[in-house]
Amino acid sequence: MMKRIFSLVLAIALMFGIVSMLGVQSTAAVKVDIPYVQSCTNEFINFMKKQGSVSTNKEYYIFHEKSVASGGWTHIPTYYYYVDNNFIQIKVQMNYKEGKVWRNRTVIYTIPGKYTGTATVNYDYVDSQGSTLQAQSVITMATFDGTNASFAKKGGNSSDSQQNVNDWANRALIRADNAAYLNDRTTYGIYSMGFCGMCESAGAIPYTSRATLTANGEDDRIICPCCGLIRKAGKVIPHVQSVALSQTAVYYTGKVKTPTVTVKDTKGKILKLNTDYSVSYASGRKAIGKYAVKVIFKGKYAGSKTLYFTINPGKPQISKITAGKKALALKWGKVNLVSGYQIQYATNSSFTSAKTTTAQGAVTVSKTLGSLTSGKRYYVRMRSYKATTFGGEKLYIYSGWSAVKSIVVK
């Protein structure tokens, strides 16, 4: 049954594709036999979406598909596209066997060219014993479940009950529960009992549109994976608002440093490690330097973000400060594994307009600052630094500042 529905959709799509390529010369109807197709592909969907307007040089087009036998039934569909009146008809004749008697029934399924969400279905049949029946229903396709269309008798001599008319007519409609034909001719779809007529797989399945760092996602959206029709809106997945390390700077201890990651969404919810994201740390993470931490989102979240932290050199401490004539002398404790020391001095404790000088080499532990103003109090602080590289560029990693010392210069 699913294959039958797929064939209907394929025929509609090919109607526009083939017609647009034929480039017509006369007003005679064109008859094309379409072979049975097992399944759709992405190429097929793309083909449908690329079709433009059909030629108006023809009055109408007829497509005859080969009959398909299934479970004692034979389906013989014929497709019509009426150019001037701009509508599609699908006529399906179903032959079946009742006991030893073959019977047939026919459904005519009409989709307006400007699809408004409804479809008029005309049903008629004549069987081998001469009984006839005509019935009709206007169906709202969005709420049609394949069984709930009520067909009113319009003519014929059949004594079938109203219930039989509804049962037969709904079965004749092949239980299509949703159809779409947009004005721009880019979307087609027929669903049957929760299955997509295009791909013959489950057409109404939960689908997650993953949240990112900037956009909300949607959980449990009901969507067809083949044609993309959204059947039901899902629940919003708030996007990621913050990705932070527990520490962005740590001091060198000779041990591996692994700051933890905290991820929160816009609602303040803390996401779960190894469920919503994974973390990849740069190797090493012992030496003084800069290191990358890559957060890779997964599950209901997509994207990634790279954070950075530094392992800073140890902080030096000023051990002695001595005032001289227009100068001062500093001594400090040695810090291992550094490239040198940066010294900052100013005439105010906030170090506004401070001057900076360096002492190169880890073993250098003293420095004299000259050209100072006599009688002025000077405030001094210092830090160590390590010259290294990161990402191919030279980089200086600094410790924190030492405690401030002050003295009045002679």
C-alpha positions in Angstrom: 0.0 0.0 0.0 2.9 2.4 0.8 4.5 1.7 -2.6 1.2 2.5 -4.2 1.1 5.9 -2.5 4.7 6.6 -3.4 3.9 5.9 -7.1 1.1 8.5 -6.9 3.5 11.2 -5.6 6.2 10.3 -8.1 3.7 10.6 -10.9 2.6 14.1 -9.8 6.2 15.2 -9.5 7.2 13.8 -12.8 4.2 15.4 -14.4 5.7 18.8 -13.8 9.3 17.7 -14.5 8.6 15.9 -17.8 6.2 18.5 -19.0 8.6 21.4 -18.4 11.2 19.5 -20.5 9.0 18.5 -23.4 8.7 21.9 -25.0 5.4 21.5 -26.8 4.2 22.1 -30.3 0.5 21.0 -30.4 -2.6 21.0 -28.2 -3.0 17.2 -28.2 -2.7 15.4 -24.9 0.6 13.7 -24.1 0.5 10.1 -22.9 3.5 8.8 -20.9 3.9 5.4 -19.3 5.8 5.7 -16.0 7.5 2.5 -14.8 7.1 1.4 -11.2 9.7 2.9 -8.8 10.7 1.2 -5.6 11.9 4.2 -3.5 12.8 7.8 -3.6 16.3 9.4 -3.4 17.6 12.8 -2.6 18.1 13.3 -6.3 14.4 12.7 -6.9 13.4 15.3 -4.3 15.9 17.8 -5.7 14.4 17.0 -9.2 10.9 17.9 -8.0 12.0 21.1 -6.4 13.8 22.4 -9.5 10.8 22.1 -11.8 9.5 25.4 -13.1 6.2 26.3 -14.7 4.7 23.9 -17.3 4.0 24.9 -20.8 0.5 26.3 -21.4 0.6 25.2 -25.1 -1.0 22.0 -24.1 -4.6 21.5 -22.9 -3.9 18.7 -20.5 -1.5 15.8 -19.8 -2.2 12.2 -19.1 0.1 9.7 -17.5 -0.7 6.0 -17.5 1.2 3.9 -15.0 1.6 0.2 -15.2 -0.8 -1.8 -13.1 0.5 -3.3 -9.8 -0.9 -6.4 -8.2 -0.9 -6.7 -4.4 -2.7 -9.1 -2.1 -5.5 -10.1 -4.5 -5.9 -6.5 -5.7 -4.8 -4.8 -8.9 -4.3 -1.1 -8.9 -4.3 0.8 -12.2 -3.7 4.5 -11.8 -4.0 7.3 -14.3 -2.9 10.8 -13.7 -4.2 14.0 -15.3 -2.9 17.5 -15.2 -5.3 20.1 -16.7 -3.3 23.2 -17.7 -6.0 25.8 -18.3 -8.1 25.0 -15.2 -4.9 24.3 -13.2 -5.7 21.2 -11.2 -4.6 17.6 -10.8 -6.7 14.5 -10.9 -5.6 11.0 -9.8 -7.8 8.3 -11.0 -7.2 4.8 -9.5 -9.1 1.8 -10.7 -9.0 -1.1 -8.3 -9.9 -4.6 -9.4 -10.5 -7.2 -6.7 -12.0 -10.6 -6.3 -15.2 -11.3 -4.2 -15.4 -15.1 -4.1 -15.1 -16.1 -7.7 -16.4 -12.7 -9.0 -14.1 -9.9 -10.1 -15.3 -6.4 -9.3 -13.9 -3.0 -9.8 -14.1 0.4 -8.1 -12.7 3.7 -9.1 -11.7 6.8 -7.1 -11.1 10.2 -8.6 -8.9 12.3 -6.3 -8.8 16.0 -7.2 -6.1 18.5 -5.9 -6.7 22.1 -6.8 -3.9 23.9 -8.5 -3.9 26.6 -5.8 -3.9 24.2 -2.9 -6.0 25.5 0.0 -5.8 22.5 2.4 -8.9 20.7 1.1 -9.4 18.1 -1.7 -12.6 17.1 -3.4 -12.8 13.3 -3.7 -15.3 11.9 -6.2 -16.0 8.1 -5.8 -17.8 5.9 -8.2 -17.9 2.3 -9.1 -19.6 -0.3 -11.3 -19.3 -4.0 -10.5 -19.8 -7.1 -12.7 -23.4 -7.4 -11.5 -24.3 -4.0 -12.8 -24.5 -2.1 -9.5 -23.3 1.5 -9.7 -22.6 4.2 -7.2 -21.4 7.8 -7.2 -20.4 9.6 -3.9 -18.4 12.7 -3.0 -16.6 14.2 -0.1 -14.7 17.4 0.5 -11.8 16.5 2.8 -9.7 18.8 5.0 -6.4 17.1 4.5 -4.7 18.3 7.7 -7.2 16.4 9.8 -7.9 13.4 7.5 -6.7 10.2 9.1 -7.6 7.8 6.3 -10.9 6.7 7.6 -12.9 9.7 8.8 -14.1 11.1 5.4 -17.9 11.0 5.1 -19.0 10.4 1.5 -22.5 11.5 0.5 -24.3 9.5 -2.2 -24.8 11.4 -5.4 -26.3 8.8 -7.7 -26.3 5.2 -8.9 -28.5 2.2 -8.2 -26.4 0.4 -5.5 -28.2 -0.5 -2.3 -24.9 -0.3 -0.3 -25.5 1.2 3.1 -24.0 4.6 4.0 -21.4 2.8 6.2 -20.4 0.6 3.3 -20.1 3.7 1.0 -17.8 5.4 3.6 -15.7 2.3 4.1 -15.2 1.6 0.4 -14.6 5.2 -0.5 -12.0 5.7 2.2 -10.3 2.5 1.2 -10.4 3.6 -2.4 -8.6 6.8 -1.4 -5.8 4.6 -0.3 -6.0 6.2 3.1 -3.9 9.2 2.3 -4.0 11.3 5.4 -2.2 14.4 4.2 -1.5 16.0 0.8 0.4 19.1 0.0 0.8 21.0 -3.3 2.2 24.5 -2.9 1.7 27.3 -5.4 5.4 27.5 -6.1 5.4 23.8 -7.0 8.4 23.0 -4.7 6.7 20.7 -2.2 4.7 17.6 -2.7 3.7 15.0 -0.2 1.2 12.2 0.4 1.2 10.4 3.8 -0.6 7.2 4.6 -1.2 5.9 8.1 2.0 7.6 9.4 4.1 6.6 6.5 5.6 8.9 3.9 4.4 8.2 0.4 7.6 9.5 -1.0 10.1 7.4 0.9 7.9 4.6 2.1 9.4 4.9 5.6 7.9 6.3 8.8 6.8 9.7 7.8 5.8 11.0 11.2 8.7 10.5 13.5 10.2 12.5 16.4 13.0 14.7 15.0 15.4 17.0 17.0 16.6 20.2 15.5 19.7 20.7 17.7 20.4 23.9 19.6 23.6 25.8 19.0 25.5 28.6 20.7 23.3 31.2 19.1 20.0 29.5 18.1 17.3 27.5 19.9 16.6 23.9 18.8 13.4 21.9 18.8 12.9 18.5 20.4 10.4 15.9 19.3 9.3 17.8 16.3 7.2 15.5 14.1 8.7 15.6 10.6 9.1 13.5 7.5 12.8 12.7 7.0 12.3 12.4 3.2 10.2 15.4 2.2 10.7 17.6 5.3 7.0 18.3 6.0 6.6 19.3 9.7 3.6 17.5 11.1 3.8 18.8 14.7 5.9 21.5 16.3 8.2 20.3 19.1 9.5 21.6 22.4 12.0 24.4 22.4 15.6 23.5 23.3 17.1 26.7 24.7 20.4 27.5 23.1 23.8 27.5 24.9 24.4 30.8 26.7 27.7 30.3 28.5 30.7 27.9 28.3 33.3 28.6 31.0 36.4 27.0 32.5 36.7 26.7 36.3 40.1 28.4 36.0 41.6 30.4 33.2 44.9 30.9 34.9 46.8 28.5 37.2 50.3 28.5 38.7 53.0 26.2 37.7 53.4 23.2 40.1 55.0 20.6 37.7 51.7 18.7 37.7 49.1 18.3 34.9 46.4 21.0 35.0 42.8 20.1 34.0 40.3 22.9 34.7 36.6 21.7 34.5 34.0 23.0 32.1 30.6 24.4 33.0 28.0 24.9 30.2 24.6 26.6 30.8 21.7 27.3 28.5 19.6 30.5 28.4 17.3 29.2 31.2 20.2 28.6 33.5 20.2 24.8 33.2 23.6 23.2 33.5 24.3 20.8 30.7 25.7 17.3 31.3 29.2 16.3 30.4 29.3 13.3 28.0 25.6 13.6 27.4 25.3 17.1 26.0 28.9 17.8 25.3 32.4 16.3 25.5 35.7 18.0 26.3 39.0 17.6 24.6 42.1 18.9 26.4 45.5 19.8 24.7 48.3 17.3 25.6 50.9 18.2 28.2 49.4 20.9 30.4 52.4 20.8 32.8 54.8 23.4 31.5 54.3 27.2 31.7 52.3 28.1 28.6 48.9 28.5 27.0 46.5 25.5 26.4 43.3 24.9 24.5 40.2 23.1 25.7 37.7 22.2 23.0 34.1 21.7 24.0 32.2 19.6 21.4 28.4 19.6 21.7 26.4 16.4 21.1 23.0 14.9 21.6 20.5 17.8 21.4 23.2 20.3 20.9 25.4 21.1 17.9 28.6 23.1 17.4 31.8 23.5 19.4 33.7 26.2 21.3 37.4 26.4 22.2 38.5 27.9 25.5 42.0 28.7 26.7 43.8 28.7 30.0 47.4 29.5 31.0 49.8 27.9 33.4 51.6 30.9 34.8 55.1 31.1 36.3 55.5 31.4 40.0 55.1 34.9 41.6 58.3 36.6 42.8 58.5 38.3 46.1 60.6 41.5 46.9 62.9 40.6 49.7 64.6 43.9 50.1 64.2 47.5 49.0 66.9 50.1 49.7 66.8 53.9 49.0 69.7 55.6 47.4 70.3 59.1 46.0 67.7 59.5 43.3 67.6 55.7 43.1 66.4 52.6 44.8 67.8 49.0 44.9 65.7 45.9 44.7 66.3 42.3 45.7 63.9 39.3 45.2 63.7 35.6 45.4 64.6 33.5 42.3 61.7 31.9 40.4 62.6 28.8 38.4 61.8 28.2 34.7 61.1 31.8 33.8 62.6 34.1 31.2 63.0 37.1 33.4 61.1 39.6 35.6 59.1 42.7 34.9 59.3 45.6 37.4 56.8 48.4 37.7 57.2 51.6 39.8 55.2 54.8 40.3 54.7 57.7 42.8 51.2 56.4 43.7 49.9 53.2 45.0 47.4 52.8 42.1 50.4 52.8 39.7 48.9 55.5 37.5 51.5 56.6 34.9 53.8 53.8 36.1 57.1 53.0 34.5 58.2 49.5 33.6 61.6 47.8 33.2 62.7 44.3 32.9 65.4 42.0 34.4 66.3 39.2 32.0 67.1 35.7 33.1 65.7 33.6 35.9 69.0 33.9 37.9 68.8 37.7 38.0 67.6 38.6 41.5 68.5 42.3 41.9 68.0 45.6 40.0 68.7 49.3 40.7 66.2 51.9 39.5 67.7 55.3 38.8 66.8 58.8 37.7 64.2 59.1 40.4 63.1 62.3 42.2 64.6 63.0 45.6 62.2 63.1 48.5 59.4 61.2 46.6 57.9 58.0 47.8 58.0 55.3 45.2 55.8 52.2 45.1 57.2 49.1 43.5 55.9 45.7 42.4 57.1 43.0 40.1 56.2 39.8 38.3 57.9 37.0 36.5 57.4 36.1 32.8 58.0 33.2 30.4 58.6 33.8 26.7 57.0 30.9 24.7 55.0 30.3 21.5 51.4 29.4 20.9 49.8 28.7 17.5 53.1 29.7 15.8 53.3 33.1 17.5 55.5 34.4 20.2 53.7 34.8 23.6 54.6 36.1 27.0 53.0 34.4 30.0 53.1 36.4 33.2 52.7 35.6 36.9 50.6 37.7 39.2 52.0 40.9 40.7 54.1 40.6 43.9 53.1 42.5 47.1 53.7 46.2 46.8 56.7 47.7 48.5 57.4 51.5 48.9 60.2 53.7 50.0 61.2 57.4 50.0 64.1 58.1 47.7 67.0 60.2 49.0 
